[in-house]
Amino acid sequence: MLLHDSMAAHVATGRLPGLVTLVAHGDQLHVDAVGSPSFGSDAPLRRDAIFRIASLTKPITAAATLSLVDEGLLRLEQPVDELLPELANRRVLRALDAELDDTVPARREITVEDLLSFRLGFGSVMAPAGSYPIQRAEAALGLHSIGGPPWPPGAHDPDTWMAALGSLPLMYQPGERWLYNTSAQVLGVLLARAGGRDLESVLRERILDPLGMADTGFTVPAEQLDRLTTAYRPDPETGQLRVLDEPADSWWASPTSFPDASGWLVSTVDDYWSFVSMLLAGGAGPGGPVLAPETVALMTTDRLTPDQRRASALFLGEHGGWGLGLAVPAAGARPQVLPCGIGWTGGTGTAGDTGSGAGGTSAPGSGGTSVTGEAGDNGGTGTAGTVGETGPAGPGCSCGVADRSGAASALAFAGIVALAFRRRTKRSATKR
């Protein structure tokens, strides 16, 4: 009851309408739902509520890519030029603040591993919007990649999006720097082209169907929209919560022209737990292997150099590293106080972390898994909630799924640039 009481206390403050938690340790699993799916509803929040999971899409995208590696259809060291000719013969800015024509040739081709490890050479810029020529050019092209959330949906389809990205120089040399977000979007296009089908079909064939994740996808069917929670975001000037997206006219009610592999999936706490469980089991799914154990080990091992970790500390933290599509403890890092471990967070406030014996969301040494999700939002973008990610072959993990409004009970994204504890906002019900 301690967890239930703690989560109910957050809802009772009026800073969020509802919360879902999932906690697992070994064979024990506890799921709890508190509150309602929106501030305007008296209906109880259901365990099967559907949430916009934002950047918790990224580990799923990475896992689908790695399944193609397992089958020999892709190789980590493979240049992407053949599948993504838009990224061939890259030019690289001489400096981040350089004009777009002040470039040097790329020293090598971009590889599949560069995309998975977020070292493509293009991604989020930690500066106010419009500070540099590359930011202004990216915004003018409508890429929705380096300066904010992927909503409202843009006009691009995968081919026009790639062509637009290919018209810009890289910010850094391939492999030189960890940069957030764009790599996952590019992976989505790569997956579709390598799989010869649209992205959702590839994800469904490779990950979602084998794991029984029937409620995970880029759209919510009309007959299931009553399960979709309302998403809120704080007004940047007043801090009041405004409705970002609601079931009646949701952006997720119809297919988007560009299925964004960095953050457009919706899911439920049980669906995402199926994904987490597969990773904890070394890639084993209910019907057979989804990923090879060695592949899961690669996915959950830090790929960054010390210099790359230091440059990425705003995202990854002092002791964080990055594997293939998700955060991991930095190579050689000592066990840290909570939260720590394998996982990630989303711009909608979604967050997850693992307990792998020496840390995580459970007490040090205890292992265990927790998944929490909240109805509403705070993270500066829309929905919020915690949906867990992964763990290697450790004893447990922590994760959660939810949309939240108001304060996050654990970690929340402030925009897409930093993690913040307990972001406090006032309620409002004004649409956008």
C-alpha positions as MATLAB code, in Angstrom:
seq = 'MLLHDSMAAHVATGRLPGLVTLVAHGDQLHVDAVGSPSFGSDAPLRRDAIFRIASLTKPITAAATLSLVDEGLLRLEQPVDELLPELANRRVLRALDAELDDTVPARREITVEDLLSFRLGFGSVMAPAGSYPIQRAEAALGLHSIGGPPWPPGAHDPDTWMAALGSLPLMYQPGERWLYNTSAQVLGVLLARAGGRDLESVLRERILDPLGMADTGFTVPAEQLDRLTTAYRPDPETGQLRVLDEPADSWWASPTSFPDASGWLVSTVDDYWSFVSMLLAGGAGPGGPVLAPETVALMTTDRLTPDQRRASALFLGEHGGWGLGLAVPAAGARPQVLPCGIGWTGGTGTAGDTGSGAGGTSAPGSGGTSVTGEAGDNGGTGTAGTVGETGPAGPGCSCGVADRSGAASALAFAGIVALAFRRRTKRSATKR';
ca = [
       0.000    0.000    0.000;
       2.965    2.335    0.434;
       3.375    2.807   -3.336;
      -0.371    3.251   -3.831;
      -0.576    5.857   -1.088;
       2.411    7.725   -2.469;
       0.981    7.845   -5.991;
      -2.506    8.736   -4.736;
      -0.983   11.667   -2.865;
       0.321   13.088   -6.142;
      -3.134   12.854   -7.693;
      -4.762   14.377   -4.603;
      -2.724   17.565   -5.028;
      -4.603   18.272   -8.261;
      -1.360   18.539  -10.216;
      -2.194   15.500  -12.340;
      -5.452   13.669  -13.053;
      -4.265   10.096  -12.747;
      -1.407    7.667  -12.419;
      -0.670    4.057  -13.347;
       2.140    2.075  -11.764;
       3.601   -1.316  -12.484;
       6.164   -2.852  -10.158;
       7.795   -6.207  -10.797;
      10.335   -8.233   -8.877;
      11.091  -11.719  -10.083;
       7.731  -13.387  -10.707;
       5.851  -10.805   -8.639;
       3.949   -8.128  -10.539;
       1.858   -5.305   -9.093;
      -0.170   -2.862  -11.197;
      -2.101    0.061   -9.754;
      -4.213    2.788  -11.369;
      -5.126    5.972   -9.498;
      -7.240    8.940  -10.551;
      -8.874    9.642  -13.905;
      -7.790    9.948  -17.568;
      -8.317   13.735  -17.646;
      -9.093   16.619  -15.338;
     -12.586   16.864  -16.773;
     -13.482   13.213  -16.219;
     -14.850   11.416  -13.174;
     -14.213    8.013  -14.766;
     -11.504    5.926  -13.106;
      -8.206    5.607  -14.941;
      -7.959    2.070  -16.279;
      -4.992   -0.245  -16.328;
      -5.376   -0.543  -20.113;
      -5.325    3.225  -20.709;
      -3.412    4.250  -23.818;
      -0.591    6.787  -23.474;
       1.606    8.741  -25.868;
       4.975    7.321  -24.880;
       7.156    9.860  -26.722;
      10.857    8.947  -26.643;
      10.206    5.537  -25.159;
       9.572    4.820  -28.832;
      13.344    4.953  -29.335;
      14.268    1.640  -27.651;
      11.561   -0.149  -29.680;
      12.955    1.350  -32.893;
      16.450    0.245  -31.910;
      15.307   -3.281  -31.074;
      13.594   -3.638  -34.456;
      16.773   -2.472  -36.190;
      18.845   -4.965  -34.228;
      16.499   -7.785  -35.217;
      17.509   -7.081  -38.823;
      21.140   -7.205  -37.719;
      20.499  -10.587  -36.106;
      19.199  -11.906  -39.421;
      22.111  -10.516  -41.395;
      19.925   -8.051  -43.295;
      21.890   -5.176  -41.772;
      25.349   -4.931  -40.199;
      26.359   -2.503  -37.476;
      29.409   -1.400  -39.468;
      27.413   -1.110  -42.702;
      27.400    2.334  -44.379;
      23.853    3.607  -44.811;
      24.459    5.180  -48.223;
      22.779    2.420  -50.223;
      19.534    2.555  -48.241;
      19.765    6.259  -47.474;
      21.420    7.868  -50.500;
      20.316   11.243  -49.155;
      23.100   10.877  -46.566;
      25.883    9.987  -49.002;
      28.854   12.297  -49.540;
      28.180   14.352  -46.447;
      29.550   17.808  -45.774;
      30.151   18.869  -42.162;
      29.971   22.338  -40.656;
      33.368   23.777  -39.814;
      31.845   24.858  -36.489;
      28.355   24.636  -35.009;
      27.787   28.361  -35.483;
      29.110   28.356  -39.072;
      27.093   29.375  -42.090;
      25.663   26.436  -44.028;
      28.219   26.749  -46.823;
      31.196   26.822  -44.439;
      31.839   23.084  -44.459;
      34.462   20.379  -44.786;
      34.047   16.859  -46.238;
      32.932   14.065  -43.921;
      35.895   11.896  -43.005;
      33.899    8.695  -43.444;
      30.457    7.335  -44.226;
      27.628    7.127  -41.702;
      27.035    3.581  -40.424;
      24.081    1.721  -38.921;
      25.848    1.809  -35.552;
      26.229    5.585  -35.823;
      22.439    5.819  -35.986;
      21.853    3.388  -33.119;
      24.443    5.067  -30.901;
      23.166    8.564  -31.800;
      26.490    9.554  -33.344;
      25.123   10.405  -36.781;
      26.569   13.918  -36.502;
      23.202   15.714  -36.459;
      20.786   16.230  -33.578;
      19.454   18.444  -30.826;
      21.258   21.725  -30.226;
      21.570   22.968  -26.655;
      20.958   26.622  -27.479;
      17.868   28.834  -27.788;
      15.916   28.283  -30.980;
      17.324   30.214  -33.915;
      20.722   30.842  -32.338;
      22.663   29.220  -35.191;
      22.167   29.057  -38.963;
      21.701   25.261  -38.817;
      18.822   25.656  -36.355;
      17.088   28.224  -38.527;
      17.497   26.077  -41.634;
      16.178   22.949  -39.904;
      13.130   24.838  -38.619;
      12.438   26.295  -42.064;
      12.430   22.777  -43.518;
       9.911   21.561  -40.922;
      11.969   18.562  -39.803;
      10.717   18.636  -36.169;
      14.038   17.151  -35.147;
      16.474   19.325  -33.202;
      14.487   22.002  -31.419;
      11.258   20.653  -29.999;
       8.603   17.943  -29.913;
       7.316   16.160  -33.034;
       3.848   17.663  -32.769;
       1.726   18.913  -34.340;
       2.404   16.499  -37.207;
       4.275   18.009  -40.131;
       3.648   17.747  -43.857;
       6.595   15.499  -44.744;
       6.473   11.854  -45.708;
       9.580    9.700  -45.107;
      11.089   10.423  -48.528;
      10.604   14.191  -48.437;
      11.813   14.290  -44.832;
      15.006   12.465  -45.770;
      15.525   14.704  -48.787;
      15.165   17.771  -46.586;
      17.606   16.393  -44.014;
      20.025   15.488  -46.786;
      20.027   19.088  -47.989;
      21.677   20.176  -44.721;
      25.271   19.639  -43.646;
      26.093   17.584  -40.579;
      26.938   19.422  -37.371;
      29.790   17.077  -36.463;
      31.768   14.319  -38.129;
      30.086   10.871  -38.132;
      30.945    9.101  -34.882;
      32.382   12.235  -33.271;
      29.586   13.403  -30.968;
      26.475   12.029  -29.255;
      23.504   14.123  -30.398;
      19.917   13.473  -29.440;
      16.872   12.510  -31.474;
      17.577   12.822  -35.210;
      19.324    9.446  -35.390;
      16.133    7.691  -34.254;
      14.076    9.451  -36.922;
      16.568    8.381  -39.569;
      16.490    4.817  -38.213;
      12.748    4.745  -38.869;
      13.286    5.510  -42.546;
      16.137    3.005  -42.724;
      13.958    0.304  -41.152;
      11.143    0.839  -43.639;
      13.466    0.750  -46.626;
      15.444   -2.254  -45.372;
      12.241   -4.116  -44.537;
      10.494   -3.172  -47.790;
       7.360   -2.078  -45.927;
       6.015    0.913  -44.026;
       7.585    1.491  -40.614;
       4.662    0.346  -38.503;
       4.426   -2.921  -40.439;
       8.124   -3.555  -39.822;
       7.787   -2.757  -36.095;
       4.715   -4.949  -35.858;
       6.389   -7.879  -37.613;
       9.664   -7.597  -35.699;
       8.667   -6.508  -32.179;
       5.027   -5.711  -31.522;
       3.272   -8.867  -32.766;
       5.827  -11.339  -31.376;
       5.426   -9.694  -27.970;
       1.632   -9.375  -28.123;
       1.787   -5.559  -28.032;
      -1.603   -5.112  -29.678;
      -2.210   -1.622  -28.273;
       1.120   -0.176  -29.427;
       1.286    1.723  -32.699;
       1.332    5.095  -34.390;
      -2.461    5.523  -34.304;
      -5.328    4.712  -31.957;
      -8.242    2.900  -33.646;
     -11.560    4.747  -33.485;
     -13.107    2.050  -31.320;
     -10.286    2.440  -28.759;
     -10.135    6.246  -28.512;
     -12.081    6.170  -25.242;
      -8.981    4.561  -23.693;
      -6.659    7.380  -24.809;
      -5.807    9.790  -22.008;
      -5.846   13.566  -22.408;
      -2.438   15.201  -22.776;
      -1.520   18.550  -21.267;
       1.419   20.914  -21.468;
       2.365   23.936  -19.376;
       1.911   27.327  -20.941;
       5.469   28.674  -21.369;
       4.493   32.078  -19.947;
       1.973   31.311  -17.220;
       2.789   27.719  -16.315;
      -0.902   26.844  -16.511;
      -1.665   23.435  -17.941;
      -3.308   23.555  -21.346;
      -4.783   20.665  -23.273;
      -2.310   19.554  -25.908;
      -4.221   16.592  -27.324;
      -7.478   14.926  -26.379;
      -9.320   11.864  -27.683;
     -12.108   13.793  -29.436;
      -9.759   15.332  -32.011;
      -6.496   13.550  -31.342;
      -3.521   13.715  -33.676;
      -3.230    9.980  -33.024;
      -6.739    9.221  -34.356;
      -5.506    8.980  -37.952;
      -2.230    7.956  -39.594;
       0.472   10.592  -39.822;
       2.327   11.058  -43.099;
       5.653   10.738  -41.289;
       5.638    7.999  -38.623;
       8.295    9.405  -36.321;
      10.433    6.592  -34.930;
      11.846    8.909  -32.288;
       8.626    9.545  -30.416;
       5.213    8.952  -32.007;
       4.149    5.565  -30.614;
       1.280    5.072  -28.203;
       1.218    2.144  -25.808;
      -0.087    0.741  -22.532;
       1.703   -0.203  -19.364;
       1.225   -3.920  -20.035;
       2.361   -3.656  -23.652;
       5.529   -1.856  -22.688;
       6.158   -4.313  -19.895;
       6.112   -7.062  -22.535;
       8.913   -5.232  -24.342;
      10.892   -4.698  -21.149;
      10.440   -8.338  -20.147;
      11.841   -9.487  -23.479;
      14.998   -7.461  -22.945;
      15.365   -8.681  -19.371;
      15.043  -12.237  -20.657;
      17.961  -11.747  -23.029;
      15.745  -11.288  -26.100;
      13.357  -14.188  -25.478;
       9.690  -13.590  -26.276;
       6.651  -15.723  -25.450;
       6.811  -17.458  -28.843;
      10.573  -17.664  -29.274;
      13.601  -15.400  -29.614;
      12.983  -11.800  -30.641;
      16.627  -10.769  -30.267;
      19.751  -12.808  -29.684;
      21.182  -12.637  -26.131;
      24.432  -11.229  -27.526;
      22.447   -8.499  -29.279;
      20.701   -7.473  -26.057;
      24.126   -7.352  -24.400;
      25.371   -5.037  -27.162;
      22.262   -2.881  -26.882;
      22.752   -2.371  -23.155;
      26.506   -1.687  -23.192;
      27.873    1.854  -23.216;
      29.205    2.841  -26.662;
      30.436    6.344  -25.822;
      33.923    7.653  -25.152;
      34.618    9.670  -21.980;
      34.678   12.891  -24.026;
      31.337   12.059  -25.658;
      29.777   11.348  -22.262;
      31.053   14.626  -20.832;
      29.623   16.549  -23.791;
      26.263   14.802  -23.295;
      25.985   15.171  -19.527;
      22.925   17.449  -19.816;
      21.004   14.516  -21.291;
      22.743   11.496  -19.817;
      23.847   12.750  -16.416;
      27.230   12.590  -14.763;
      27.315    8.791  -14.657;
      25.242    7.988  -17.750;
      26.229    6.437  -21.052;
      24.388    5.326  -24.180;
      24.065    1.888  -25.677;
      22.137    1.186  -28.878;
      18.915    3.151  -28.604;
      18.742    3.715  -24.848;
      20.644    5.031  -21.847;
      22.947    2.746  -19.888;
      25.393    3.259  -17.019;
      28.650    4.762  -18.217;
      31.450    2.294  -18.814;
      33.383    1.876  -15.587;
      30.912    3.883  -13.513;
      30.360    2.892   -9.910;
      26.828    2.025   -8.737;
      24.940    5.254   -8.075;
      22.060    6.330   -5.909;
      18.634    6.032   -7.483;
      17.601    6.443  -10.183;
      20.227    4.724  -12.258;
      20.506    1.783  -14.618;
      19.223    1.031  -18.112;
      16.340    3.037  -19.514;
      15.239    6.353  -20.911;
      12.721    9.157  -20.618;
      10.342   10.899  -22.993;
       9.505   14.500  -23.789;
       5.987   13.809  -22.575;
       7.318   12.968  -19.151;
       7.628    9.241  -19.740;
      10.563    7.717  -17.892;
      12.045    4.371  -16.973;
      15.077    3.032  -15.218;
      16.392   -0.359  -14.236;
      17.478   -1.925  -11.007;
      20.324   -4.250  -11.887;
      21.522   -5.450   -8.547;
      23.555   -2.398   -7.615;
      21.071    0.297   -8.436;
      17.927    1.177  -10.324;
      14.546    2.007   -8.987;
      14.691   -0.605   -6.294;
      16.930   -0.469   -3.268;
      20.601   -1.169   -3.990;
      21.173   -4.861   -4.245;
      17.497   -5.771   -4.434;
      16.848   -5.805   -8.159;
      13.176   -5.338   -8.940;
      11.142   -3.460  -11.518;
       8.732   -0.565  -11.299;
       6.625    0.930  -14.055;
       4.596    4.057  -13.482;
       2.378    6.112  -15.717;
       0.340    9.208  -15.181;
      -2.660   10.692  -16.958;
      -2.211   14.239  -18.126;
       1.169   15.842  -18.813;
       3.822   18.171  -17.712;
       7.005   17.746  -19.683;
       6.604   20.833  -21.779;
       5.289   18.763  -24.629;
       2.171   16.876  -23.782;
       1.521   13.620  -22.048;
       3.686   12.371  -19.328;
       4.264    9.221  -17.500;
       6.835    6.648  -16.853;
       7.169    3.665  -19.033;
      10.125    1.524  -18.316;
      12.788    0.565  -20.617;
      15.207   -2.223  -20.226;
      17.855   -4.007  -18.423;
      20.512   -6.341  -19.629;
      20.633   -9.706  -17.965;
      20.324   -8.077  -14.559;
      17.802   -9.150  -11.937;
      15.233   -6.493  -12.562;
      14.252   -3.174  -14.054;
      12.102   -0.188  -13.376;
       9.758    1.381  -15.807;
       6.369    2.983  -16.169;
       3.753    4.233  -18.603;
       1.525    7.201  -18.186;
       0.419   10.631  -19.205;
       0.671   13.238  -16.515;
      -0.297   16.792  -15.911;
       1.394   18.807  -13.253;
       4.292   17.297  -11.400;
       6.095   14.113  -12.219;
       6.361   11.591   -9.424;
       9.827   10.561  -10.538;
      11.487   12.200  -13.532;
       9.949   14.508  -16.122;
      11.252   16.063  -19.323;
      11.409   19.838  -19.316;
      10.908   20.386  -23.029;
      13.283   17.934  -24.708;
      16.501   19.257  -23.297;
      16.750   18.378  -19.630;
      15.383   16.218  -16.875;
      13.679   17.967  -13.991;
      12.267   16.785  -10.694;
       8.719   17.742   -9.745;
       7.905   20.383  -12.273;
       5.024   22.326  -10.733;
       2.298   23.813  -12.879;
      -1.197   25.182  -12.452;
      -4.291   23.628  -13.915;
      -6.083   24.981  -16.929;
      -8.255   23.407  -19.579;
      -7.593   25.690  -22.526;
      -6.939   23.918  -25.840;
      -3.418   24.720  -27.206;
];
